[in-house]
Amino acid sequence: MRNMLTTVLRQNNDNNCIEWFEVVLQLSDLKYLNIERIHRWDNQFAHITVVAAAERPAALSNNISWHKIDEDRGRSRLWGSLLEKARRDWVFFLEDDEFIRLESIPNEQYLDSKTWVPTLIRQEKTGGYVQYYQMRLIHTTKNHIFDGKNLPDCTRYIIDNEIQLLNHSVVIERSSSPMDNVDIDVELSLKNYSPKLYLVSGDRYFKEKKYVLAAAQYRRLLKEKILLPFDRLGAVNGLASCLVEQYKWDKALTLSHESLNVESLQSLPYLIQYRIYELRKEWKKAYDIIKQYYERFSLYSQASFDQIIDEEKTLINLANVALKAGMRRAATRYFGKLFMFKKDGIDRSLLKKVLVLSIELEDFERSVYLFERLFKDYLFKEMSQELEDDLDHIMTMFIKKEWYDYVLQIYTRLHKLHPDNYAYKRKLIVTFTKADRLDKAKAMLANIV
């Protein structure tokens, strides 16, 4: 891939029209039709063509071209025919709910018929992202470009024509999966199918927990001579993931290290190593790896099928594994970041864990804050037995740290609200005694007698 500095990026905002390429949006379902977005694109790009197996909506502007197709027409043939009819030298192909991150579009001056830019597709999922690489910004030509049917792929064309790829990517965001419409058997029946098909097949077998079959797909892809670098990395990482599940941990570690040596900004190799060290209960190594991951997790890598877990889950992993490694201060620090990151909706068990940590670290102010956050909705109301047990446990820890004044405040108020509750009286007497306030303790005992 051809290395370029950040000058590759164009200066751009929503009010600038990009005249040097047009956009083709193919909809697999009309549920993805967003007329407002398409009209906005009409002001941002040279021309918009929408492709769908449906009639043109009346609300769509006349500036937008609408191309009705048969449902079973393959994307590769369709995109090839639209490329031949293009008004500009470049066509950007989009699907369904995808949208382009405008700030990632390069300057036209860095591109030509022999220099293209890859597209990074980021699919948002619960707890993170999965990223895929495809060629979507295509230079017009009369030659056949796309292999496959519904997985359009330019790998063979790029390698045969010695096309250079920029070391930069145009970023596309989407929520739906770009691989849902890919039928493995149909694609394999073609003479020239996309080598990415083995990544799709391996990923599906892996999700079905068929790790031997998944590994076979990744190994098959790695034998291909016609292969782009981000797909090769995807296969290496996929194979390493399979080896983890087959308990071949040393081989998985070796592969993940080799993968990172090629591309250090990846996420999945770090997560693979983290899982292995976690399974081995090597907590310090697990902590070091997930910490390295956290330091670079917001960066994009040049690996297809790379997986990114979000900041919340990363912080939870960091805090938990630091705790298991005996690094209590580090654990508390990451729990603190988690609370700052997510102020509402923190799980009670997590909150309780951080509270216990804070008490053990003798951080009085933080412990009081967390205690009041944990019990604010329950403390001076009728509490369940589970909450009563939690309260007793936490107050006992406070007493061991000699934080008597705060404990007395809590139990004094509870005693006033529930004067007939003998447990609160007894805990008050114990705390007065521990605090060397024997007169108070004797007075309460006398009242009981």
BAMARLO-600957 format. One record per residue (C-alpha): residue in three letters; x, y, z. Coordinates in steps of 0.001 Angstrom, whole numbers. Layout:
N
aa,east,north,up
ALA,X,Y,Z
...
REM end
This chain:
449
aa,east,north,up
MET,0,0,0
ARG,1184,3469,-808
ASN,2037,5594,2244
MET,579,9119,2314
LEU,714,11843,4941
THR,-2374,13454,6440
THR,-2346,15962,3550
VAL,-4285,13291,1664
LEU,-7408,14554,3448
ARG,-9429,17274,1833
GLN,-10736,20311,3702
ASN,-14458,19890,3704
ASN,-17750,20627,5361
ASP,-21395,19908,4724
ASN,-21747,22998,2499
ASN,-19023,21958,11
CYS,-20135,19959,-3016
ILE,-17734,17176,-4037
GLU,-17839,17277,-7813
TRP,-15295,14616,-8738
PHE,-17351,11505,-7904
GLU,-20992,10476,-8001
VAL,-22814,8204,-5571
VAL,-24785,5020,-6231
LEU,-26950,3874,-3316
GLN,-28361,338,-3581
LEU,-31228,-551,-1249
SER,-31890,-4202,-446
ASP,-35110,-3138,1324
LEU,-37145,70,1227
LYS,-36950,224,5025
TYR,-33495,1722,4449
LEU,-34836,4550,2269
ASN,-33962,7840,3984
ILE,-35203,10573,1669
GLU,-33974,13385,3898
ARG,-30428,11987,3852
ILE,-30519,11449,74
HIS,-31635,15053,-484
ARG,-28767,16211,1723
TRP,-26376,14151,-383
ASP,-27760,15820,-3500
ASN,-26134,19048,-2234
GLN,-22900,17310,-1260
PHE,-22053,15090,-4244
ALA,-22002,15484,-8020
HIS,-24925,13142,-8651
ILE,-26995,10532,-6790
THR,-28461,7337,-8236
VAL,-30681,5137,-6058
VAL,-31073,1472,-7007
ALA,-33945,-638,-5621
ALA,-36438,-3338,-6558
ALA,-39333,-873,-6212
GLU,-41024,2051,-7889
ARG,-39666,5549,-7463
PRO,-41134,7339,-4378
ALA,-43103,10489,-5227
ALA,-41339,12455,-2488
LEU,-37906,12005,-4081
SER,-36415,15085,-5779
ASN,-36236,15060,-9581
ASN,-32476,15675,-9297
ILE,-32062,12104,-8005
SER,-31890,9233,-10494
TRP,-33915,6134,-9646
HIS,-32977,2761,-11131
LYS,-35497,-46,-10683
ILE,-34045,-3580,-10801
ASP,-35140,-7202,-10442
GLU,-34650,-8533,-6914
ASP,-32397,-11385,-8012
ARG,-29957,-9269,-10011
GLY,-26455,-9564,-8579
ARG,-24696,-6482,-7269
SER,-21453,-7121,-9128
ARG,-23095,-7100,-12579
LEU,-25297,-4152,-11642
TRP,-22423,-2057,-10293
GLY,-20369,-2884,-13372
SER,-23125,-1674,-15717
LEU,-23654,1522,-13691
LEU,-19907,2161,-13763
GLU,-19989,2123,-17577
LYS,-22743,4780,-17597
ALA,-21136,7056,-14994
ARG,-21038,10829,-15472
ARG,-17770,11218,-13555
ASP,-14414,9411,-13475
TRP,-15191,8012,-10028
VAL,-18258,6307,-8537
PHE,-18810,5689,-4828
PHE,-21066,2661,-4189
LEU,-23129,2638,-970
GLU,-25635,148,439
ASP,-28725,366,2627
ASP,-28152,2463,5792
GLU,-24531,3403,5031
PHE,-23253,6956,5109
ILE,-19831,8412,4349
ARG,-17720,10204,6923
LEU,-17069,13291,4807
GLU,-13897,14244,6660
SER,-12296,10951,5558
ILE,-12648,11652,1813
PRO,-9187,12249,270
ASN,-8091,14987,-2068
GLU,-8779,14025,-5663
GLN,-5194,14929,-6616
TYR,-3888,11823,-4810
LEU,-6061,9457,-6857
ASP,-5979,8305,-10458
SER,-6671,5199,-12516
LYS,-3602,3537,-10957
THR,-4023,4828,-7382
TRP,-7199,4020,-5435
VAL,-8331,4409,-1843
PRO,-9857,1514,165
THR,-13088,1881,2124
LEU,-13364,1022,5808
ILE,-16908,-11,6748
ARG,-17658,247,10465
GLN,-20729,-1657,11611
GLU,-22002,-535,14992
LYS,-22999,-3431,17253
THR,-23992,-3764,20888
GLY,-20834,-3170,22894
GLY,-18606,-2068,20020
TYR,-17876,-2239,16300
VAL,-16859,-4678,13594
GLN,-14953,-3266,10631
TYR,-14752,-4524,7064
TYR,-12614,-3423,4131
GLN,-13974,-3198,601
MET,-13241,-1169,-2535
ARG,-16215,1159,-2948
LEU,-14735,4288,-4598
ILE,-14116,2924,-8092
HIS,-12491,4519,-11139
THR,-14633,4155,-14246
THR,-13579,1671,-16899
LYS,-15097,-396,-19685
ASN,-13344,-3491,-18376
HIS,-14843,-6102,-16059
ILE,-13964,-5072,-12481
PHE,-16129,-6934,-9984
ASP,-15906,-10639,-9136
GLY,-18653,-12367,-7154
LYS,-22412,-11885,-7260
ASN,-23614,-10070,-4118
LEU,-20143,-9609,-2671
PRO,-18617,-7269,-5288
ASP,-14845,-7540,-5159
CYS,-12021,-5813,-7091
THR,-9087,-7806,-5726
ARG,-8224,-9547,-8986
TYR,-8570,-6341,-11027
ILE,-6397,-4357,-8594
ILE,-3578,-6914,-8563
ASP,-3687,-7683,-12312
ASN,-3548,-3963,-13148
GLU,-936,-3136,-10473
ILE,-3148,-538,-8842
GLN,-1651,1077,-5746
LEU,-3761,1629,-2621
LEU,-3402,4677,-410
ASN,-2412,4084,3194
HIS,-5630,5865,4134
SER,-9276,4826,4087
VAL,-12605,6438,3379
VAL,-14821,5599,6358
ILE,-18411,4389,6032
GLU,-20690,3913,9052
ARG,-23664,1536,9162
SER,-25803,-419,11628
SER,-26890,-3349,9455
SER,-24457,-6079,8434
PRO,-22846,-5708,4985
MET,-22682,-9512,4720
ASP,-26333,-10450,5331
ASN,-27169,-10683,1615
VAL,-24241,-12979,801
ASP,-25251,-16568,-67
ILE,-22075,-18664,292
ASP,-23226,-21508,-1986
VAL,-24354,-19155,-4751
GLU,-21079,-17221,-4618
LEU,-18968,-20401,-4694
SER,-20823,-21596,-7809
LEU,-19268,-18739,-9810
LYS,-16016,-19123,-11726
ASN,-14578,-15918,-10270
TYR,-15789,-15424,-6727
SER,-14455,-12997,-4160
PRO,-11621,-14295,-1939
LYS,-13376,-12360,874
LEU,-15960,-15134,739
TYR,-13720,-17283,2942
LEU,-13711,-14533,5570
VAL,-17521,-14418,5505
SER,-17784,-18213,5648
GLY,-15189,-18476,8431
ASP,-16960,-15810,10464
ARG,-20301,-17614,10158
TYR,-18813,-20979,11166
PHE,-17083,-19305,14104
LYS,-20338,-17789,15350
GLU,-21913,-21253,15094
LYS,-18998,-22563,17237
LYS,-17818,-24805,14383
TYR,-14205,-23885,14985
VAL,-12565,-26620,12878
LEU,-14615,-25638,9820
ALA,-13984,-21937,10473
ALA,-10223,-22505,10741
ALA,-10297,-24402,7427
GLN,-11835,-21362,5694
TYR,-9169,-19031,7035
ARG,-6364,-21425,6059
ARG,-7839,-21717,2573
LEU,-7808,-17940,2184
LEU,-4215,-17637,3397
LYS,-3151,-19914,525
GLU,-4532,-17438,-2024
LYS,-1932,-15530,-4021
ILE,-4442,-12893,-5112
LEU,-5209,-11273,-1778
LEU,-5265,-7715,-432
PRO,-3370,-7013,2838
PHE,-6411,-6183,5000
ASP,-8076,-9482,4008
ARG,-4895,-11428,4800
LEU,-4835,-9894,8293
GLY,-8512,-10774,8714
ALA,-7717,-14413,7919
VAL,-4728,-14533,10313
ASN,-6834,-13092,13143
GLY,-9756,-15394,12334
LEU,-7471,-18431,12475
ALA,-5970,-17257,15783
SER,-9485,-16869,17234
CYS,-10287,-20452,16236
LEU,-7092,-21730,17853
VAL,-8080,-20052,21131
GLU,-11382,-21948,21182
GLN,-9536,-25184,20352
TYR,-7226,-24620,23366
LYS,-4187,-24217,21105
TRP,-3198,-21145,23033
ASP,533,-21006,22260
LYS,-137,-21138,18513
ALA,-2836,-18481,18874
LEU,-429,-16210,20769
THR,2230,-16665,18096
LEU,-212,-15778,15308
SER,-1556,-12747,17159
HIS,1987,-11427,17747
GLU,2815,-11913,14056
SER,-361,-10065,13108
LEU,512,-7107,15369
ASN,4013,-6971,13902
VAL,2395,-6338,10515
GLU,-232,-3859,11740
SER,105,-2569,15308
LEU,-3180,-629,15365
GLN,-5392,-3705,15270
SER,-7783,-4585,18083
LEU,-8587,-8288,17686
PRO,-5046,-9630,18276
TYR,-4959,-7784,21618
LEU,-8374,-9195,22555
ILE,-7216,-12693,21574
GLN,-4171,-12416,23853
TYR,-6305,-10962,26629
ARG,-8732,-13903,26430
ILE,-5886,-16434,26564
TYR,-4250,-14823,29618
GLU,-7650,-14549,31268
LEU,-8341,-18251,30664
ARG,-4898,-19070,32057
LYS,-5579,-16799,35046
GLU,-2384,-14876,34304
TRP,-3963,-11667,35533
LYS,-958,-9336,35298
LYS,-365,-10273,31650
ALA,-4085,-9937,30958
TYR,-4037,-6478,32539
ASP,-999,-5357,30517
ILE,-2582,-6477,27231
ILE,-6009,-4908,27778
LYS,-4272,-1714,28919
GLN,-2338,-1620,25625
TYR,-5616,-2187,23800
TYR,-7271,689,25686
GLU,-4473,3063,24765
ARG,-5159,2616,21031
PHE,-8721,1308,20769
SER,-10148,4484,19181
LEU,-7786,4202,16184
TYR,-8633,2478,12902
SER,-6616,-525,11771
GLN,-5984,-1896,8295
ALA,-7506,-5301,9027
SER,-10819,-6595,7753
PHE,-13168,-8210,10288
ASP,-11320,-6442,13089
GLN,-13415,-6166,16254
ILE,-13529,-3249,18668
ILE,-15144,-3411,22102
ASP,-16443,-81,23365
GLU,-14950,2044,26125
GLU,-17449,984,28794
LYS,-16750,-2731,28353
THR,-13000,-2045,28119
LEU,-13015,-126,31409
ILE,-14965,-2925,33116
ASN,-12416,-5476,31853
LEU,-9511,-3277,32969
ALA,-10939,-2750,36441
ASN,-11854,-6406,36990
VAL,-8558,-7841,35789
ALA,-6571,-5227,37740
LEU,-8485,-6309,40824
LYS,-7668,-9976,40162
ALA,-4003,-9030,39639
GLY,-3977,-7420,43093
MET,-3671,-3923,41606
ARG,-6365,-2329,43733
ARG,-5471,1291,43096
ALA,-5449,740,39341
ALA,-8796,-1061,39601
THR,-10282,1842,41542
ARG,-8939,4311,38994
TYR,-10597,2485,36104
PHE,-13848,2079,37996
GLY,-13720,5841,38580
LYS,-13295,6437,34831
LEU,-16239,4156,34214
PHE,-18446,6227,36535
MET,-17376,9411,34775
PHE,-18067,7790,31422
LYS,-21464,6461,32440
LYS,-23002,8510,35199
ASP,-26372,6772,35160
GLY,-27389,3155,34953
ILE,-24346,1664,36696
ASP,-24997,-1910,37798
ARG,-25417,-2232,41587
SER,-23030,-5177,41837
LEU,-20352,-3129,40082
LEU,-21038,-151,42332
LYS,-20746,-2352,45387
LYS,-17440,-3790,44154
VAL,-15958,-304,43752
LEU,-17272,734,47166
VAL,-15556,-2233,48816
LEU,-12335,-1361,46973
SER,-12509,2257,48112
ILE,-12984,1207,51733
GLU,-10048,-1197,51548
LEU,-7917,1614,50114
GLU,-9059,3855,53014
ASP,-10506,6513,50719
PHE,-13146,7883,53107
GLU,-14659,10601,50923
ARG,-14997,8334,47914
SER,-16420,5543,50068
VAL,-19107,7841,51489
TYR,-19984,9064,47986
LEU,-20301,5519,46645
PHE,-22227,4329,49705
GLU,-24782,7093,49307
ARG,-25052,6378,45606
LEU,-25590,2686,46308
PHE,-28227,3189,49001
LYS,-29776,6581,48171
ASP,-33054,5084,46918
TYR,-33393,2518,49708
LEU,-31673,3551,52926
PHE,-34462,5288,54806
LYS,-37280,3154,53447
GLU,-38333,-423,54026
MET,-35400,-2524,52852
SER,-35278,-6128,51701
GLN,-33211,-8649,53629
GLU,-30583,-8558,50878
LEU,-30225,-4781,51242
GLU,-30107,-5089,55034
ASP,-27266,-7613,54669
ASP,-25405,-5303,52270
LEU,-25827,-2374,54674
ASP,-24534,-4419,57603
HIS,-21518,-5604,55572
ILE,-20547,-2093,54425
MET,-21064,-487,57851
THR,-18945,-3222,59434
MET,-16150,-2359,56990
PHE,-16521,1342,57915
ILE,-16212,449,61598
LYS,-13026,-1553,60938
LYS,-11551,1574,59347
GLU,-12639,3523,62465
TRP,-15000,5768,60505
TYR,-17315,5820,63512
ASP,-18917,9241,63072
TYR,-20432,8405,59705
VAL,-21660,4992,60887
LEU,-23282,6645,63898
GLN,-25027,9157,61632
ILE,-26535,6348,59562
TYR,-27656,4137,62448
THR,-28917,7061,64552
ARG,-31187,8128,61738
LEU,-32337,4556,61096
HIS,-33040,4095,64810
LYS,-35173,7246,64902
LEU,-37159,6088,61864
HIS,-37524,2547,63226
PRO,-37370,2778,67075
ASP,-38674,-764,67512
ASN,-36005,-2314,65323
TYR,-33710,-4085,67787
ALA,-30992,-4704,65152
TYR,-30456,-958,64666
LYS,-30277,-400,68441
ARG,-27721,-3164,68824
LYS,-25559,-1780,65984
LEU,-25702,1683,67534
ILE,-24553,309,70887
VAL,-21697,-1620,69224
THR,-20566,1485,67317
PHE,-20715,3702,70432
THR,-18619,1115,72243
LYS,-16054,891,69424
ALA,-15864,4702,69315
ASP,-15148,4766,73072
ARG,-18403,6589,73831
LEU,-19321,4289,76657
ASP,-21788,6700,78246
LYS,-23934,6633,75110
ALA,-23701,2868,74914
LYS,-24689,2451,78605
ALA,-27607,4842,78199
MET,-29007,2840,75291
LEU,-28506,-414,77178
ALA,-30382,1003,80145
ASN,-33303,1941,77898
ILE,-33427,-1581,76524
VAL,-33457,-3058,80043
REM end
